């Protein structure tokens, strides 16, 4: 099993803030939908194993899922 995924929210000044982690990519995506419904922003998923950003979602990507 890998190290999982870290979830970050993008701040208006361009910095990233860590908001949580998930064991699977699907879990990370579900958590982003839940987070974005309370705090619309740009969100990123980073592989804890490689350090690579593997997905990012902005308000437009999440709009329907959060409505």
C-alpha positions as CSV (number, residue, x, y, z in Angstrom):
1,X,0.0,0.0,0.0
2,X,1.2,3.5,-0.8
3,X,1.5,6.5,1.4
4,X,-1.8,7.9,0.2
5,X,-2.7,11.4,-0.9
6,X,-2.5,14.9,0.6
7,X,-5.1,17.5,-0.1
8,X,-4.3,21.2,-0.4
9,X,-6.3,24.4,-0.8
10,X,-4.9,27.2,-2.9
11,X,-5.0,30.6,-1.2
12,X,-5.6,33.9,-3.0
13,X,-1.9,34.8,-2.6
14,X,-0.8,31.7,-4.4
15,X,0.3,29.7,-1.4
16,X,-1.0,26.2,-0.6
17,X,-2.4,25.1,2.7
18,X,-2.7,21.5,3.7
19,X,-6.2,20.5,4.6
20,X,-6.2,16.7,4.9
21,X,-5.2,13.4,3.6
22,X,-6.8,10.3,2.1
23,X,-5.9,6.7,1.6
24,X,-7.2,6.5,-2.0
25,X,-7.5,8.9,-4.9
26,X,-11.3,8.4,-5.0
27,X,-11.5,9.3,-1.3
28,X,-9.4,12.4,-1.9
29,X,-11.7,13.5,-4.7
30,X,-14.8,13.0,-2.4
31,X,-13.1,15.0,0.4
32,X,-12.5,17.9,-2.0
33,X,-16.1,18.0,-3.1
34,X,-17.1,18.2,0.6
35,X,-14.5,20.8,1.4
36,X,-15.4,22.9,-1.6
37,X,-19.1,23.0,-0.7
38,X,-18.1,24.7,2.5
39,X,-15.1,26.7,1.2
40,X,-15.0,27.3,-2.6
41,X,-11.4,27.5,-3.7
42,X,-8.8,25.7,-5.9
43,X,-7.9,22.3,-4.5
44,X,-4.9,20.0,-5.3
45,X,-4.2,16.3,-4.7
46,X,-0.6,15.4,-4.1
47,X,0.8,11.9,-4.1
48,X,2.5,11.4,-0.7
49,X,4.7,8.7,-2.3
50,X,6.1,10.8,-5.2
51,X,5.4,14.4,-4.1
52,X,3.8,15.1,-7.5
53,X,0.6,17.1,-7.8
54,X,-1.7,14.6,-9.6
55,X,-4.9,16.5,-9.8
56,X,-6.3,20.0,-9.3
57,X,-9.8,21.3,-9.2
58,X,-10.9,24.9,-9.4
59,X,-14.3,26.4,-8.7
60,X,-15.6,25.7,-12.2
61,X,-14.6,22.0,-12.0
62,X,-16.4,21.7,-8.6
63,X,-19.4,23.9,-9.3
64,X,-22.0,21.3,-10.2
65,X,-20.7,18.8,-7.6
66,X,-21.1,21.3,-4.9
67,X,-24.5,22.7,-5.9
